[in-house]
Amino acid sequence: MKCEDICRLISEYLDDGLDLELRGIMREHINLCERCSALLKTMKETISFTRRMSETEKVPDAVINRVYCEIHIRYERRIKSETFAPPEASKYNKKKEKRR
């Protein structure tokens, strides 16, 4: 499973809307992937915070949706920037060539 799949399915995962097999596959990926683990943690904290706030004060749906969208946008940007980043080996080779 890819990080993009996790990002797309994270809400269903949190809502227990996935079958056990897919949930298990996602759990394996999240356990191994620092980015997806951070995404899951952030989503859980956001949901928890929103629930606590709703007990004392109603958070407008627009704010909740904006927070979710912002998390999603930032996560997508991070994946794209890491996808197109040059491999570490090429940085090493450029430094080595400069020394010659």
DSSP file (Angstrom, degrees, kcal/mol; ACC not computed):
  #  RESIDUE AA STRUCTURE BP1 BP2  ACC     N-H-->O    O-->H-N    N-H-->O    O-->H-N    TCO  KAPPA ALPHA  PHI   PSI    X-CA   Y-CA   Z-CA
    1    1 A M              0   0    0      0, 0.0     2,-0.2     0, 0.0     0, 0.0   0.000 360.0 360.0 360.0 142.8    0.0    0.0    0.0
    2    2 A K     >  -     0   0    0      1,-0.1     4,-1.7     0, 0.0     3,-0.5  -0.591 360.0-112.4-100.1 160.9    1.2    3.5   -0.8
    3    3 A C  H  > S+     0   0    0      1,-0.2     4,-2.6     2,-0.2     5,-0.2   0.859 117.6  59.7 -58.4 -36.6    1.1    6.7    1.2
    4    4 A E  H  > S+     0   0    0      1,-0.2     4,-2.0     2,-0.2    -1,-0.2   0.883 104.0  50.6 -60.7 -38.1   -1.4    8.1   -1.3
    5    5 A D  H  > S+     0   0    0     -3,-0.5     4,-2.1     2,-0.2    -1,-0.2   0.901 109.1  50.9 -66.2 -41.0   -3.8    5.2   -0.5
    6    6 A I  H  X S+     0   0    0     -4,-1.7     4,-1.3     1,-0.2    -2,-0.2   0.938 110.2  49.6 -61.0 -46.9   -3.4    5.8    3.2
    7    7 A C  H  < S+     0   0    0     -4,-2.6     4,-0.3     1,-0.2     3,-0.3   0.889 112.8  47.3 -60.0 -40.4   -4.2    9.5    2.7
    8    8 A R  H  < S+     0   0    0     -4,-2.0    -1,-0.2     1,-0.2     4,-0.2   0.834 121.4  35.2 -70.4 -33.4   -7.3    8.7    0.6
    9    9 A L  H  X S+     0   0    0     -4,-2.1     4,-2.3     1,-0.2    -1,-0.2   0.402  84.9 102.4-103.4   1.2   -8.6    6.1    3.1
   10   10 A I  H  X S+     0   0    0     -4,-1.3     4,-2.4    -3,-0.3     5,-0.2   0.859  81.0  51.4 -60.1 -38.8   -7.6    7.6    6.4
   11   11 A S  H  > S+     0   0    0     -4,-0.3     4,-1.8     1,-0.2    -1,-0.2   0.925 111.7  46.4 -64.9 -43.4  -11.1    8.9    7.3
   12   12 A E  H  4>S+     0   0    0     -4,-0.2     5,-3.3     2,-0.2     6,-0.4   0.877 110.9  54.2 -65.1 -36.1  -12.7    5.5    6.6
   13   13 A Y  H ><5S+     0   0    0     -4,-2.3     3,-1.3     1,-0.2    -2,-0.2   0.934 110.3  45.5 -60.7 -47.3  -10.0    3.9    8.6
   14   14 A L  H 3<5S+     0   0    0     -4,-2.4    -1,-0.2     1,-0.3    -2,-0.2   0.798 112.8  50.9 -68.2 -28.8  -10.8    6.1   11.6
   15   15 A D  T 3<5S-     0   0    0     -4,-1.8    -1,-0.3    -5,-0.2    -2,-0.2   0.336 112.6-118.1 -89.2   6.8  -14.5    5.6   11.2
   16   16 A D  T < 5S+     0   0    0     -3,-1.3    -3,-0.2    -4,-0.2    -2,-0.1   0.868  72.5 136.4  56.0  39.1  -14.1    1.7   11.1
   17   17 A G      < +     0   0    0     -5,-3.3     2,-0.3    -6,-0.1    -4,-0.2   0.272  42.2  86.5 -98.9  11.0  -15.5    1.8    7.6
   18   18 A L  S    S-     0   0    0     -6,-0.4     2,-0.0    -5,-0.2    -9,-0.0  -0.797  82.2-106.0-111.3 153.0  -13.0   -0.7    6.1
   19   19 A D     >  -     0   0    0     -2,-0.3     4,-2.5     1,-0.1     5,-0.2  -0.324  39.3-104.5 -70.5 162.5  -13.1   -4.4    6.0
   20   20 A L  H  > S+     0   0    0      1,-0.2     4,-2.3     2,-0.2     5,-0.2   0.846 117.6  53.5 -59.5 -37.9  -10.6   -6.3    8.3
   21   21 A E  H  > S+     0   0    0      2,-0.2     4,-2.1     1,-0.2    -1,-0.2   0.950 112.2  42.9 -64.7 -48.8   -8.2   -7.2    5.5
   22   22 A L  H  > S+     0   0    0      1,-0.2     4,-2.6     2,-0.2    -2,-0.2   0.884 112.7  54.3 -65.0 -38.5   -7.8   -3.6    4.3
   23   23 A R  H  X S+     0   0    0     -4,-2.5     4,-2.7     1,-0.2    -1,-0.2   0.913 108.6  49.4 -59.1 -43.2   -7.6   -2.4    7.8
   24   24 A G  H  X S+     0   0    0     -4,-2.3     4,-2.3     2,-0.2    -2,-0.2   0.895 110.2  49.9 -64.3 -40.5   -4.8   -4.8    8.5
   25   25 A I  H  X S+     0   0    0     -4,-2.1     4,-2.1     2,-0.2    -2,-0.2   0.918 112.8  47.1 -63.9 -43.4   -2.9   -3.7    5.4
   26   26 A M  H  X S+     0   0    0     -4,-2.6     4,-2.9     1,-0.2     5,-0.2   0.923 109.9  52.9 -64.1 -43.2   -3.2   -0.1    6.4
   27   27 A R  H  X S+     0   0    0     -4,-2.7     4,-2.3     1,-0.2    -2,-0.2   0.906 108.2  51.2 -59.6 -42.9   -2.1   -0.8    9.9
   28   28 A E  H  X S+     0   0    0     -4,-2.3     4,-1.2     2,-0.2    -1,-0.2   0.940 112.7  45.5 -59.1 -47.6    1.0   -2.6    8.6
   29   29 A H  H >X S+     0   0    0     -4,-2.1     4,-2.0     1,-0.2     3,-0.6   0.934 112.4  50.4 -62.6 -46.3    1.9    0.4    6.4
   30   30 A I  H 3< S+     0   0    0     -4,-2.9     7,-0.2     1,-0.3    -1,-0.2   0.867 107.7  54.2 -61.6 -37.1    1.2    2.9    9.2
   31   31 A N  H 3< S+     0   0    0     -4,-2.3    -1,-0.3    -5,-0.2    -2,-0.2   0.803 117.2  37.0 -66.3 -28.2    3.4    1.0   11.6
   32   32 A L  H << S+     0   0    0     -4,-1.2     2,-0.6    -3,-0.6    -2,-0.2   0.667 106.1  72.8 -96.9 -19.3    6.3    1.1    9.1
   33   33 A C     X  -     0   0    0     -4,-2.0     4,-2.2     1,-0.2     5,-0.2  -0.867  57.6-163.5-108.8 116.2    5.8    4.6    7.7
   34   34 A E  H  > S+     0   0    0     -2,-0.6     4,-2.3     1,-0.2     5,-0.2   0.889  91.4  52.2 -62.7 -41.0    6.7    7.6    9.8
   35   35 A R  H  > S+     0   0    0      2,-0.2     4,-2.2     1,-0.2    -1,-0.2   0.939 112.8  42.9 -61.7 -48.4    4.8   10.0    7.6
   36   36 A C  H  > S+     0   0    0      1,-0.2     4,-2.6     2,-0.2    -1,-0.2   0.844 112.1  54.3 -70.2 -32.7    1.6    8.0    7.7
   37   37 A S  H  X S+     0   0    0     -4,-2.2     4,-2.4    -7,-0.2    -1,-0.2   0.916 109.8  47.8 -63.6 -42.6    1.9    7.4   11.4
   38   38 A A  H  X S+     0   0    0     -4,-2.3     4,-2.6     2,-0.2    -2,-0.2   0.886 110.6  52.1 -65.1 -39.2    2.2   11.1   11.9
   39   39 A L  H  X S+     0   0    0     -4,-2.2     4,-2.6     2,-0.2    -2,-0.2   0.938 110.7  47.2 -61.7 -47.0   -0.9   11.7    9.7
   40   40 A L  H  X S+     0   0    0     -4,-2.6     4,-2.6     1,-0.2    -2,-0.2   0.922 112.9  49.1 -61.0 -44.7   -2.9    9.2   11.7
   41   41 A K  H  X S+     0   0    0     -4,-2.4     4,-2.5     1,-0.2    -1,-0.2   0.922 112.3  48.4 -61.2 -44.8   -1.8   10.7   15.0
   42   42 A T  H  X S+     0   0    0     -4,-2.6     4,-2.4     2,-0.2    -2,-0.2   0.906 111.6  49.2 -63.0 -42.7   -2.6   14.2   13.8
   43   43 A M  H  X S+     0   0    0     -4,-2.6     4,-2.5     2,-0.2    -2,-0.2   0.924 112.1  48.3 -63.8 -44.2   -6.0   13.2   12.5
   44   44 A K  H  X S+     0   0    0     -4,-2.6     4,-2.7     1,-0.2    -2,-0.2   0.915 112.8  48.1 -62.4 -43.2   -6.8   11.5   15.8
   45   45 A E  H  X S+     0   0    0     -4,-2.5     4,-2.7     2,-0.2    -1,-0.2   0.888 111.6  50.4 -65.0 -38.8   -5.7   14.5   17.8
   46   46 A T  H  X S+     0   0    0     -4,-2.4     4,-2.5     2,-0.2    -2,-0.2   0.919 112.3  46.6 -64.9 -43.7   -7.8   16.8   15.6
   47   47 A I  H  X S+     0   0    0     -4,-2.5     4,-2.4     2,-0.2    -2,-0.2   0.929 113.9  48.4 -63.2 -45.6  -10.8   14.6   16.1
   48   48 A S  H  X S+     0   0    0     -4,-2.7     4,-2.4     2,-0.2    -2,-0.2   0.923 112.7  47.8 -61.0 -45.9  -10.3   14.4   19.8
   49   49 A F  H  X S+     0   0    0     -4,-2.7     4,-2.6     1,-0.2    -1,-0.2   0.922 111.6  50.5 -61.6 -45.0   -9.8   18.2   20.1
   50   50 A T  H  X S+     0   0    0     -4,-2.5     4,-2.1     1,-0.2     9,-0.2   0.894 110.3  49.7 -62.2 -40.7  -12.9   18.9   18.0
   51   51 A R  H  X S+     0   0    0     -4,-2.4     4,-1.0     2,-0.2    -1,-0.2   0.919 111.4  48.6 -65.0 -43.0  -15.0   16.5   20.2
   52   52 A R  H >X S+     0   0    0     -4,-2.4     4,-0.8     1,-0.2     3,-0.6   0.918 112.4  48.9 -62.7 -42.0  -13.7   18.2   23.4
   53   53 A M  H >X S+     0   0    0     -4,-2.6     4,-4.2     1,-0.2     3,-0.8   0.872 105.0  58.2 -64.5 -36.8  -14.5   21.6   21.9
   54   54 A S  H 3< S+     0   0    0     -4,-2.1    -1,-0.2     1,-0.3    -2,-0.2   0.730  98.0  61.7 -70.0 -18.8  -18.0   20.6   20.9
   55   55 A E  H << S+     0   0    0     -4,-1.0    -1,-0.3    -3,-0.6    -2,-0.2   0.827 122.7  19.7 -72.3 -30.7  -18.8   19.7   24.5
   56   56 A T  H << S+     0   0    0     -4,-0.8     2,-0.3    -3,-0.8    -2,-0.2   0.744 138.0  11.9-107.3 -32.9  -18.2   23.3   25.5
   57   57 A E  S  < S-     0   0    0     -4,-4.2     2,-0.5    -5,-0.2    -1,-0.4  -0.991  75.9-114.4-151.2 136.3  -18.5   25.2   22.3
   58   58 A K        -     0   0    0     -2,-0.3    -4,-0.1    -3,-0.1    -3,-0.0  -0.609  25.2-148.6 -77.6 121.3  -19.8   24.3   18.8
   59   59 A V        -     0   0    0     -2,-0.5     5,-0.1    -9,-0.2    -5,-0.0  -0.784  28.3-111.3 -86.8 127.1  -17.0   24.4   16.2
   60   60 A P    >>  -     0   0    0      0, 0.0     4,-1.9     0, 0.0     3,-0.9  -0.277  17.3-125.0 -60.2 142.5  -18.5   25.4   12.8
   61   61 A D  H 3> S+     0   0    0      1,-0.3     4,-2.9     2,-0.2     5,-0.2   0.844 110.9  61.3 -56.0 -34.9  -18.5   22.7   10.2
   62   62 A A  H 3> S+     0   0    0      1,-0.2     4,-2.0     2,-0.2    -1,-0.3   0.873 104.3  48.4 -61.4 -36.9  -16.6   25.0    7.9
   63   63 A V  H <> S+     0   0    0     -3,-0.9     4,-2.4     2,-0.2    -1,-0.2   0.921 111.6  48.9 -69.2 -44.2  -13.7   25.2   10.4
   64   64 A I  H  X S+     0   0    0     -4,-1.9     4,-2.2     1,-0.2    -2,-0.2   0.936 113.4  46.9 -60.4 -46.9  -13.6   21.4   10.8
   65   65 A N  H  X S+     0   0    0     -4,-2.9     4,-2.7     1,-0.2    -1,-0.2   0.882 110.9  52.3 -63.5 -38.5  -13.6   20.9    7.0
   66   66 A R  H  X S+     0   0    0     -4,-2.0     4,-2.7    -5,-0.2    -1,-0.2   0.906 108.7  50.0 -65.7 -41.6  -10.9   23.5    6.6
   67   67 A V  H  X S+     0   0    0     -4,-2.4     4,-2.3     2,-0.2    -2,-0.2   0.943 112.7  46.9 -61.8 -46.9   -8.6   21.8    9.1
   68   68 A Y  H  X S+     0   0    0     -4,-2.2     4,-2.4     1,-0.2    -2,-0.2   0.932 113.7  48.0 -60.6 -45.9   -9.1   18.5    7.5
   69   69 A C  H  X S+     0   0    0     -4,-2.7     4,-3.0     1,-0.2    -1,-0.2   0.895 110.4  51.8 -62.4 -40.7   -8.4   20.0    4.0
   70   70 A E  H  X S+     0   0    0     -4,-2.7     4,-2.5     2,-0.2     5,-0.2   0.908 109.8  48.7 -64.5 -41.7   -5.3   21.8    5.2
   71   71 A I  H  X S+     0   0    0     -4,-2.3     4,-2.3    -5,-0.2    -2,-0.2   0.940 113.6  47.7 -60.8 -46.3   -3.9   18.6    6.7
   72   72 A H  H  X S+     0   0    0     -4,-2.4     4,-2.5     2,-0.2    -2,-0.2   0.919 112.3  48.7 -61.9 -46.0   -4.6   16.8    3.4
   73   73 A I  H  X S+     0   0    0     -4,-3.0     4,-2.5     1,-0.2    -1,-0.2   0.926 113.1  46.8 -62.1 -46.3   -3.1   19.5    1.3
   74   74 A R  H  X S+     0   0    0     -4,-2.5     4,-2.1     1,-0.2    -1,-0.2   0.888 112.0  50.8 -64.8 -38.1    0.1   19.7    3.4
   75   75 A Y  H  X S+     0   0    0     -4,-2.3     4,-2.3    -5,-0.2    -1,-0.2   0.927 110.9  48.7 -64.5 -44.5    0.4   15.9    3.4
   76   76 A E  H  X S+     0   0    0     -4,-2.5     4,-2.5     1,-0.2    -2,-0.2   0.912 110.9  50.5 -62.3 -43.7    0.0   15.8   -0.4
   77   77 A R  H  X S+     0   0    0     -4,-2.5     4,-2.6     1,-0.2    -1,-0.2   0.900 110.1  50.7 -60.7 -40.9    2.7   18.6   -0.8
   78   78 A R  H  X S+     0   0    0     -4,-2.1     4,-2.1     2,-0.2    -1,-0.2   0.917 110.2  48.5 -65.2 -43.1    5.1   16.7    1.4
   79   79 A I  H  X S+     0   0    0     -4,-2.3     4,-2.2     1,-0.2    -2,-0.2   0.931 113.3  47.7 -62.4 -45.3    4.6   13.5   -0.6
   80   80 A K  H  X S+     0   0    0     -4,-2.5     4,-1.9     1,-0.2    -2,-0.2   0.905 111.5  49.7 -63.8 -41.7    5.2   15.3   -3.9
   81   81 A S  H  < S+     0   0    0     -4,-2.6     4,-0.4     1,-0.2    -1,-0.2   0.868 114.5  44.5 -67.5 -34.6    8.3   17.1   -2.7
   82   82 A E  H  < S+     0   0    0     -4,-2.1     3,-0.3    -5,-0.2    -1,-0.2   0.824 110.0  56.2 -76.8 -30.6    9.8   13.9   -1.4
   83   83 A T  H  < S+     0   0    0     -4,-2.2    -2,-0.2     1,-0.2    -1,-0.2   0.885 114.6  37.7 -66.3 -39.0    8.9   12.0   -4.5
   84   84 A F  S  < S+     0   0    0     -4,-1.9    -1,-0.2    -5,-0.1    -2,-0.2   0.406  89.1 114.6 -96.5   2.1   10.7   14.5   -6.8
   85   85 A A  S    S-     0   0    0     -4,-0.4     3,-0.1    -3,-0.3    -3,-0.0  -0.478  75.8-105.9 -71.6 141.7   13.7   15.1   -4.5
   86   86 A P        -     0   0    0      0, 0.0    -1,-0.1     0, 0.0     5,-0.1  -0.389  42.4 -98.3 -67.0 145.9   17.0   13.9   -5.9
   87   87 A P    >>  -     0   0    0      0, 0.0     4,-1.1     0, 0.0     3,-0.7  -0.254  28.1-117.0 -62.0 152.0   18.3   10.7   -4.2
   88   88 A E  H 3> S+     0   0    0      1,-0.2     4,-2.0     2,-0.2     3,-0.2   0.843 112.4  63.2 -58.3 -35.3   20.9   11.2   -1.5
   89   89 A A  H 3> S+     0   0    0      1,-0.2     4,-2.3     2,-0.2    -1,-0.2   0.885  99.0  53.2 -60.9 -38.8   23.5    9.3   -3.6
   90   90 A S  H <> S+     0   0    0     -3,-0.7     4,-1.9     1,-0.2    -1,-0.2   0.853 106.4  53.1 -68.2 -32.6   23.4   12.0   -6.4
   91   91 A K  H  X S+     0   0    0     -4,-1.1     4,-1.9    -3,-0.2    -1,-0.2   0.915 109.5  49.4 -63.9 -42.4   24.1   14.7   -3.8
   92   92 A Y  H  X S+     0   0    0     -4,-2.0     4,-2.2     1,-0.2    -2,-0.2   0.919 109.7  50.8 -62.7 -44.3   27.1   12.8   -2.7
   93   93 A N  H  X S+     0   0    0     -4,-2.3     4,-2.3     1,-0.2    -1,-0.2   0.873 107.9  52.8 -63.8 -37.8   28.4   12.3   -6.3
   94   94 A K  H  X S+     0   0    0     -4,-1.9     4,-1.8     2,-0.2    -1,-0.2   0.906 110.4  47.5 -64.8 -41.3   28.0   16.1   -7.0
   95   95 A K  H  X S+     0   0    0     -4,-1.9     4,-1.3     1,-0.2    -2,-0.2   0.895 111.9  50.8 -64.7 -39.3   30.1   16.9   -3.9
   96   96 A K  H  X S+     0   0    0     -4,-2.2     4,-0.7     1,-0.2    -2,-0.2   0.892 109.3  50.3 -65.5 -40.3   32.7   14.3   -5.0
   97   97 A E  H >< S+     0   0    0     -4,-2.3     3,-0.6     1,-0.2    -1,-0.2   0.857 105.7  56.8 -67.5 -35.4   32.9   15.7   -8.5
   98   98 A K  H 3< S+     0   0    0     -4,-1.8    -1,-0.2     1,-0.2    -2,-0.2   0.838 101.6  57.1 -63.6 -33.3   33.4   19.3   -7.2
   99   99 A R  H 3<        0   0    0     -4,-1.3    -1,-0.2     1,-0.2    -2,-0.2   0.774 360.0 360.0 -70.4 -24.9   36.4   18.2   -5.2
  100  100 A R    <<        0   0    0     -4,-0.7    -1,-0.2    -3,-0.6    -2,-0.2   0.486 360.0 360.0 -71.4 360.0   38.2   16.9   -8.3
